[in-house]
């Protein structure tokens, strides 16, 4: 397939450049890259629960007590004001919980790998979309070239008949026929321009290009050398390298860790708690009074001290706690049973995915072989149509064939050229599908 020559002022864009630009700028890939950053950030021992929790606390308490009426005369009367400041440091550390920390860390590692697997799926799909988007733009550009050839040929023939009629060698009917053909070909060319611009916008969207209408000079030639695939080799490669299958295996492993973590709840846990606190208290009794019993048995009110009373207390502690769940309504048992069911579900999903991928691979393989044959046929049809058009042009100028017959040859040549372009695109499409299904598309293009 040959592409028309470059146009001055347009950026040249090869397939490899389009893929590299898309991988660097595509919005979906950027989102998955951020998800990987989150997964990597979570994949550490602190998130798994290995390290202790250390807290610094500061409490400031204030109270005012107004003893309007007390139960006994010997209690403090009237008002007393208390203020306290309690800074403290506490440490909580789970020393053992049935190896849950190790399992949680391994699960976090698998979650990171699963996120990276999701990114691989997005990258594979993006590369496939960019390749097909690129070839679609090339196809539409080449179709535009073919429609332009058709239009230019009709214009030349119409101009020739105009000159011939002026010399008296052509009828008005022949001239009107050629004018109608020229107008039809002009309409087809204009419509194809619209289709080409639409394909450019789709490509620019995949490349995250700021200008959606940006046009390119594509490489001078785009060819495809058919590859002889063996179906058994493709199946083996799919089972080992398909990114969707790899990601599903990671999901299976995460569910297995969920089951192990659920079983851990049956084991006892050992916790260590330690801390330090310093309590400073200020007690204001200047507005309070005390009852003092005299020798004769009478009670005399004595005012409280005018200066506040201050106290300070320090507390140190370190405690070990062993906790073992004897019964909680069967929650642990149900959690284990649910984890087992979820594991069975993922196994079923894996089997379903394998069967679905095998079906898709079989269909893509059959389509590839059929389209190889169709491409060979259409290429030969285009070669025959080119030769027939060349011969018919001479016959038309010599008057051997009329305008109707020449128009038929001209249209057949256009149809053959368009069919050849479509057939090579279809072949490229199925080849890319085979590469995507067998996991080779990232290895080939990234």
Secondary structure as GFF3:
##gff-version 3
##sequence-region A 1 446
A	DSSP	beta_strand	11	13	.	.	.	ID=ss1
A	DSSP	alpha_helix	15	25	.	.	.	ID=ss2
A	DSSP	alpha_helix	27	42	.	.	.	ID=ss3
A	DSSP	alpha_helix	45	48	.	.	.	ID=ss4
A	DSSP	beta_strand	53	67	.	.	.	ID=ss5
A	DSSP	beta_strand	77	96	.	.	.	ID=ss6
A	DSSP	alpha_helix	100	166	.	.	.	ID=ss7
A	DSSP	alpha_helix	172	206	.	.	.	ID=ss8
A	DSSP	beta_strand	216	218	.	.	.	ID=ss9
A	DSSP	alpha_helix	231	241	.	.	.	ID=ss10
A	DSSP	alpha_helix	243	264	.	.	.	ID=ss11
A	DSSP	beta_strand	269	284	.	.	.	ID=ss12
A	DSSP	beta_strand	288	293	.	.	.	ID=ss13
A	DSSP	beta_strand	299	303	.	.	.	ID=ss14
A	DSSP	beta_strand	309	323	.	.	.	ID=ss15
A	DSSP	alpha_helix	331	398	.	.	.	ID=ss16
A	DSSP	alpha_helix	403	437	.	.	.	ID=ss17
A	DSSP	alpha_helix	441	445	.	.	.	ID=ss18
###
